[in-house]
Amino acid sequence: MQSPQIFSKLVIPATIAAGPGPGNTDTRVLEAFAGAGIADHMHGDVLRGMIECKHMLRQIWGTENTHTFGVAGTGWSGLDVMFSAVMPGDKVVVFVNGTFSGIDGLTVRMKAATAEELAANPLDPQPASVTIINVPHGQSVTGEIVDAALAEHKPKWAAMAHWETGSGRINDIQGFSDACEKHGAMGLVDAVSSLGVEDFRIDDYPGVAGWASCPQKGICCLPLTYAPVSLTDRYVDTLKTTGTRSFVHHPLMEARHWGIIDGQDVEKGTYHRTHSAYAVAAFHEALRIALQQTVAQRAKDYTHHEAALRKAVAAMGCEVTSNMTSLVVLNLPGALAGREMELVQNCRARNFGIWPTLSEPVQVRIGILNLLSEATIRDIVVRFGQAIEELGGSVDHAAVNAALERHYRVAVAAE
């Protein structure tokens, strides 16, 4: 019998997570995770933490919806909970303008497919009840596009990403909500990249019935903690009528786990899953940080520092095609076109974690999640400039520095 192979201890170096997400987790959150002194998930302090988390989430989302809570896992877990209300045969229109809204579309097609449609193509079903509206990469979904599609198809549900990280585009949430109200559709919104970054209140968008986000981007928590969701009374009433075939990601069972039963906060929830006291502690601290900083101030900081990064890469000859404030999506200078993956891999080898786009056309994505300081932006700019030069490109460092100086000095003067 062979001896077991014991690998050496895994050591992962400190990196700058300058991609679309996960973002750099605040040390306070890491300390809360590691410092939780118990594993008993039914301990009184853990349950109190969960109660406080759901109330803090309501403040961050900007909502009075009682069905606002966290789903154990990554953003995909939260999205799966939200999309669980879509049943086979439901008529749905999904707006796609990048990688992740495309996966949302696949999720909806799997849930809306009849048994026969799913069996015909289990991994890529094409249900007759689902319409995918494809908007070209690099363009935003507009209210006009949504209005026209809902007027034509008259769906029960409509789904859209608020911020599409695959292409770095912000989609028209006001136009989406208005069109859903106008045509009687229930909106479902992927807010994975916008929550905690943009200053908005979901109660201002009555056409949207369900929202889902993630813990590791704007909330800046560990990836495997809790994905925030918020579901309106209309969503919940519909779910009570139709049911859902999901157990693990059943929206109402998940809500009961957080002490939300029949639309009311109760003292003690109903068991649904074994969660982690460590995750609760980390999530709780991440929400506290967001409220202490305020969403409004974070949104202002993201806008400020994204503009600096945008000006710096433009001075290097790059073309920025995104309009998100936590992420810059760009085309490299013409002489380096086609070498995006090579540049990204070179950066990662130096613990500088930028990303390519995951669909055509291949572009470079540089994110600033929880990297909101002039010093950090300057560090990112220097590293990116070096990466361009290593591929044989040229960088006018004087022009880049001048762009940063103008941006930050003007900001200081304005204060």
C-alpha positions in Angstrom: 0.0 0.0 0.0 1.4 3.3 -1.0 2.0 6.0 1.6 -0.3 9.0 1.2 1.1 12.0 -0.7 1.3 14.9 1.7 1.8 18.2 -0.1 3.7 21.1 1.4 1.7 23.8 3.2 -0.1 26.1 0.8 1.1 29.6 1.1 -0.8 32.3 -0.9 1.0 35.6 -1.2 -0.5 39.0 -0.6 -1.8 40.3 -3.9 -3.5 43.4 -5.2 -7.0 42.2 -6.2 -7.4 44.8 -9.0 -10.0 42.9 -10.9 -13.8 43.0 -11.1 -14.1 41.0 -7.9 -13.6 39.5 -5.4 -12.2 42.7 -3.9 -9.6 43.2 -1.1 -11.3 42.3 2.2 -10.9 44.8 5.0 -8.6 43.6 7.8 -11.4 44.3 10.2 -13.5 41.7 8.4 -10.7 39.1 8.4 -10.1 39.7 12.1 -13.8 39.2 12.8 -13.8 35.9 10.8 -10.7 34.6 12.5 -11.6 35.9 15.9 -15.0 34.3 16.3 -14.5 32.1 19.4 -17.2 29.5 18.8 -18.4 27.1 16.1 -21.8 26.7 17.6 -24.1 28.3 15.1 -27.1 28.4 17.5 -25.2 30.4 20.2 -27.1 33.4 21.3 -24.5 35.9 20.1 -24.5 34.3 16.6 -28.3 34.5 16.4 -28.2 38.1 17.6 -25.6 38.8 14.9 -27.9 37.4 12.2 -30.8 39.6 13.4 -28.6 42.7 13.3 -27.2 41.7 9.9 -30.7 41.6 8.3 -31.5 45.0 9.8 -28.2 46.5 8.5 -28.8 45.0 5.1 -32.2 46.8 4.9 -30.4 50.1 5.6 -27.7 49.4 2.9 -30.2 48.3 0.3 -32.5 51.2 1.2 -35.6 49.2 1.7 -38.5 48.4 4.1 -38.8 44.9 2.6 -38.9 42.4 5.5 -37.7 39.6 3.2 -34.2 41.0 3.1 -31.5 38.7 4.3 -28.3 36.9 3.4 -27.9 33.6 1.5 -24.9 31.4 2.4 -22.4 31.3 -0.4 -21.3 33.5 -3.3 -23.3 35.8 -5.5 -24.5 32.9 -7.5 -26.2 31.5 -4.4 -28.1 34.8 -4.0 -29.0 34.9 -7.6 -30.2 31.3 -7.5 -32.5 32.2 -4.6 -34.0 35.1 -6.5 -34.5 33.2 -9.8 -36.1 30.2 -7.9 -39.4 31.9 -8.3 -39.2 31.3 -12.1 -41.1 28.1 -12.8 -41.3 25.9 -15.9 -43.3 27.6 -18.7 -43.0 31.0 -17.1 -42.7 33.7 -19.7 -39.5 35.7 -19.1 -37.5 38.3 -21.0 -33.8 38.6 -20.1 -31.5 41.4 -21.1 -27.9 40.4 -21.8 -25.0 42.7 -22.5 -22.0 40.7 -21.1 -20.8 37.5 -19.5 -22.7 37.6 -16.3 -26.0 38.7 -17.5 -25.5 35.9 -20.1 -25.2 33.4 -17.2 -28.3 34.9 -15.6 -30.0 34.2 -18.9 -28.8 30.6 -18.8 -30.1 30.2 -15.2 -33.5 31.5 -16.3 -33.6 29.2 -19.3 -32.9 26.2 -17.1 -35.6 27.2 -14.5 -38.2 28.1 -17.1 -37.7 25.1 -19.3 -40.3 22.3 -19.3 -39.2 18.8 -18.6 -39.1 18.1 -22.3 -37.2 21.2 -23.2 -34.6 20.5 -20.4 -34.1 16.9 -21.5 -33.6 18.1 -25.1 -30.6 20.1 -24.1 -29.8 19.8 -20.4 -26.9 22.2 -20.2 -28.2 24.8 -22.6 -32.0 24.5 -22.9 -33.9 26.8 -25.3 -37.4 27.1 -23.7 -40.0 28.7 -25.9 -41.2 30.8 -23.0 -37.9 32.7 -22.6 -36.7 35.6 -24.8 -33.1 36.7 -24.6 -32.5 40.3 -25.7 -28.8 40.6 -26.7 -27.3 44.1 -26.4 -23.8 44.4 -28.0 -20.8 44.1 -25.8 -19.7 47.5 -24.6 -23.2 49.0 -24.7 -25.7 49.5 -21.9 -29.3 48.2 -21.7 -31.5 51.3 -22.1 -35.0 51.9 -20.9 -36.1 52.1 -24.5 -34.8 48.6 -25.2 -36.6 47.3 -22.2 -39.9 49.0 -22.9 -39.9 47.8 -26.5 -39.2 44.2 -25.5 -41.8 44.0 -22.7 -44.4 45.7 -24.9 -43.8 43.0 -27.5 -43.5 39.9 -25.4 -45.7 40.7 -22.3 -43.7 38.5 -19.9 -44.4 37.5 -16.3 -40.8 38.2 -15.3 -38.1 40.5 -16.7 -34.4 40.1 -15.7 -31.4 42.4 -16.0 -28.0 43.1 -14.4 -27.8 46.5 -12.8 -24.1 46.7 -13.4 -22.7 44.2 -16.0 -19.1 43.4 -14.8 -18.3 41.4 -18.0 -18.3 44.6 -20.1 -18.2 47.2 -17.4 -21.5 48.8 -18.3 -24.2 50.3 -16.1 -27.7 49.5 -17.3 -30.7 51.7 -16.9 -32.4 50.6 -13.7 -34.9 53.4 -13.7 -36.0 52.7 -17.3 -36.1 48.9 -16.4 -38.3 49.6 -13.4 -40.6 51.9 -15.3 -41.1 49.5 -18.1 -41.8 46.6 -15.7 -44.5 48.7 -14.0 -46.0 49.9 -17.3 -46.3 46.4 -18.8 -47.1 44.4 -15.6 -43.9 42.4 -15.5 -42.1 41.6 -12.2 -38.5 42.7 -12.5 -35.6 40.6 -11.2 -32.3 42.5 -10.8 -28.7 41.2 -10.6 -27.1 43.8 -8.3 -23.9 41.8 -7.7 -21.6 44.6 -8.7 -23.6 47.7 -7.7 -24.6 47.1 -4.1 -22.3 49.0 -1.8 -20.7 50.9 -4.7 -23.5 53.0 -6.2 -25.7 55.1 -4.0 -29.3 53.9 -4.7 -32.4 52.8 -2.7 -34.2 49.8 -4.1 -37.5 51.0 -2.8 -37.3 53.8 -5.4 -37.8 51.1 -8.1 -41.3 49.6 -7.6 -41.2 47.7 -10.9 -38.4 45.4 -9.5 -39.7 42.5 -7.4 -36.5 40.8 -6.5 -32.9 41.9 -6.0 -29.8 39.7 -5.5 -26.2 40.7 -4.8 -22.9 39.2 -3.5 -20.7 39.5 -0.4 -17.3 40.0 -2.1 -17.6 43.1 -4.2 -19.2 46.3 -2.8 -19.8 44.7 0.6 -16.1 43.7 0.6 -16.5 40.5 2.7 -15.1 37.1 2.3 -16.4 35.3 -0.8 -18.1 32.4 1.1 -20.2 34.4 3.6 -23.6 35.7 2.7 -25.1 37.0 -0.6 -27.7 39.7 0.1 -31.2 39.4 -1.4 -34.3 41.5 -1.0 -37.8 40.3 -2.1 -40.9 42.4 -2.3 -44.4 41.4 -1.0 -45.4 40.9 -4.7 -42.6 38.4 -5.2 -43.4 36.5 -2.0 -47.1 36.4 -2.8 -46.4 35.0 -6.2 -44.0 32.4 -4.8 -46.6 31.3 -2.3 -49.0 30.7 -5.2 -46.7 28.8 -7.5 -44.1 27.3 -5.1 -40.6 26.4 -6.3 -38.8 23.1 -6.9 -35.7 24.3 -5.0 -35.1 23.2 -1.4 -31.6 24.5 -0.5 -32.3 27.8 -2.3 -36.0 28.1 -1.5 -36.5 31.9 -0.8 -39.1 31.4 1.9 -37.2 28.7 3.7 -34.0 30.8 3.6 -36.0 33.7 5.0 -37.3 31.6 7.9 -33.7 30.7 8.7 -33.1 34.5 9.4 -36.2 34.8 11.6 -38.5 36.1 8.8 -41.8 34.2 8.8 -45.0 35.3 7.1 -43.6 38.7 6.4 -42.7 39.3 10.0 -39.5 39.4 12.0 -39.7 36.8 14.8 -37.4 36.1 17.7 -36.1 32.8 16.5 -35.8 31.5 13.0 -36.5 28.0 11.6 -33.6 25.7 10.9 -32.8 25.5 7.2 -29.0 25.1 6.9 -26.0 24.9 9.2 -24.3 28.3 8.8 -20.9 29.4 10.1 -20.5 31.6 13.2 -17.2 32.8 11.6 -19.1 33.9 8.4 -21.7 35.6 10.5 -19.0 37.6 12.4 -17.3 38.6 9.2 -20.5 39.6 7.4 -21.6 41.6 10.4 -18.4 43.5 10.5 -18.5 44.2 6.7 -22.0 45.6 7.0 -20.9 47.8 10.0 -18.1 49.2 7.9 -20.4 50.0 5.0 -22.8 51.9 7.3 -20.0 53.7 9.1 -18.5 54.9 5.8 -22.0 55.4 4.4 -23.0 54.2 1.0 -23.2 57.8 -0.3 -19.5 58.5 0.7 -18.4 55.2 -0.8 -20.1 56.0 -4.1 -18.5 59.4 -4.1 -15.0 57.8 -3.4 -15.5 55.2 -6.2 -16.4 57.9 -8.7 -13.4 60.0 -7.7 -10.8 57.3 -7.9 -12.2 55.6 -11.0 -11.9 58.9 -12.8 -8.2 59.1 -11.9 -7.5 55.6 -13.1 -9.5 56.3 -16.3 -7.4 59.4 -17.1 -4.1 57.6 -16.3 -4.7 54.6 -18.6 -6.0 57.0 -21.3 -2.7 58.9 -21.1 -1.0 55.5 -21.8 -2.9 55.2 -25.1 -5.7 52.9 -23.9 -9.3 53.3 -24.8 -11.8 53.0 -21.9 -15.2 51.5 -22.9 -16.8 51.1 -19.5 -18.9 53.4 -17.3 -18.9 51.6 -14.0 -17.1 53.4 -11.1 -15.5 50.3 -9.6 -14.0 48.9 -12.8 -12.2 50.2 -15.9 -12.6 48.1 -19.0 -10.1 49.1 -21.8 -8.6 48.3 -25.1 -4.8 48.2 -25.1 -2.9 50.6 -27.4 -3.1 49.5 -31.0 0.5 48.1 -31.1 -0.4 45.6 -28.3 -3.9 44.6 -29.6 -4.3 40.8 -29.3 -1.9 40.5 -26.4 -4.4 41.1 -23.6 -4.1 37.6 -22.1 -0.3 37.8 -22.1 -0.4 41.1 -20.3 -2.9 39.9 -17.7 -0.9 36.7 -17.0 2.3 38.8 -16.6 0.6 41.0 -14.1 -0.8 38.0 -12.1 2.7 36.5 -12.0 3.7 39.6 -10.1 0.8 39.5 -7.6 -1.1 42.2 -9.5 -4.5 40.7 -10.1 -6.1 42.2 -13.1 -8.5 40.4 -15.4 -9.4 40.0 -19.1 -13.0 40.0 -20.2 -14.4 36.5 -20.3 -16.1 36.9 -23.7 -15.3 38.5 -27.0 -13.9 41.0 -27.7 -11.1 40.4 -25.3 -10.3 43.5 -23.2 -8.5 44.2 -20.0 -10.3 44.9 -16.7 -8.8 46.8 -13.8 -10.9 47.1 -10.7 -10.6 49.2 -7.6 -12.9 47.4 -5.1 -11.9 48.6 -1.6 -8.8 50.2 -3.1 -10.0 53.8 -2.6 -6.9 55.9 -2.0 -4.6 58.0 -4.1 -1.6 56.0 -3.1 -3.3 52.7 -4.2 -4.4 54.2 -7.5 -0.9 55.4 -8.2 0.5 52.0 -7.4 -2.0 50.3 -9.8 -1.1 52.8 -12.5 2.7 52.2 -12.1 2.2 48.5 -12.2 0.0 48.6 -15.3 2.5 51.0 -17.1 5.3 48.6 -16.4 3.3 45.7 -17.8 2.7 47.6 -21.0 6.4 48.4 -21.3 7.3 44.7 -20.7 5.4 43.8 -23.8 7.3 46.4 -25.8 4.8 49.2 -25.6 5.7 52.8 -24.7 4.4 54.9 -21.8 4.7 58.6 -21.5 5.2 58.6 -17.7 5.3 62.4 -17.6 1.9 62.6 -19.3 0.5 59.9 -17.0 1.7 61.6 -13.8 0.4 64.9 -15.1 -3.0 63.4 -15.5 -3.0 62.1 -12.0 -1.7 65.3 -10.6 -4.3 67.4 -12.3 -7.1 65.1 -11.1 -6.0 64.8 -7.4 -4.8 68.4 -7.0 -8.0 69.8 -8.5 -9.9 67.6 -6.0 -7.9 69.0 -3.1 -8.3 72.6 -4.3 -12.1 72.1 -4.6 -12.2 71.0 -0.9 
